[in-house]
Amino acid sequence: MTPLSASDILVRPTWARLKHCEIRGQWVLLVPEQVLYPCPTTVEVLERLAAPTRYGAVIDALADEYDAPVDVIEADLSPLVMGLVEQGYVRRVDA
């Protein structure tokens, strides 16, 4: 699979619904025939990708929010987001 670029536009498909489960007190990702329990970092990313968003904008926003270097955020985020793309929970949008 092609590595992510800062200019790639990513989105969470409409069938992958992120919801907070009051009973369990945690976030769940509802996908066809599955319920996934994403970690807090994954929730942050999935929330930001509800609408088509440039990958670089997500990195910049998180770096700004957590006062961390962009390259550190990108190194941490890249494997996570690539995994979401490979599994189909996030998709690339053709520009």
Secondary structure, DSSP 8 states (H G I E B T S, - for coil): -----TT-EEE--TTSEEEEETTTTEEEEEETTEEE---HHHHHHHHHTSS-EEHHHHHHHHHHHTT--HHHHHHHHHHHHHHHHHHTSSEEE--
